[in-house]
């Protein structure tokens, strides 16, 4: 499973990184996005995935798995 680790990434850079990651790996679902324990980071990731209609769930707290397009 391809992974994007957002540790050390500034909140302002999250949206573009997640969008690029999903589109560059759209043939490789599921994708794992490691947010860490930041509620704000998790919220930003989920907003991007929802905006682009990507089905996702929280695998463990701080780890969002993008499963496929809705």
Buried (B, 14 or more C-beta within 10 A) or exposed (E): EEEBEBEEBEEEEBBEBBBEBBEEBBEEBBBBBBBBEBEEBBEBBBEBBEEBEBBBEEBEEBBBBBEEEE
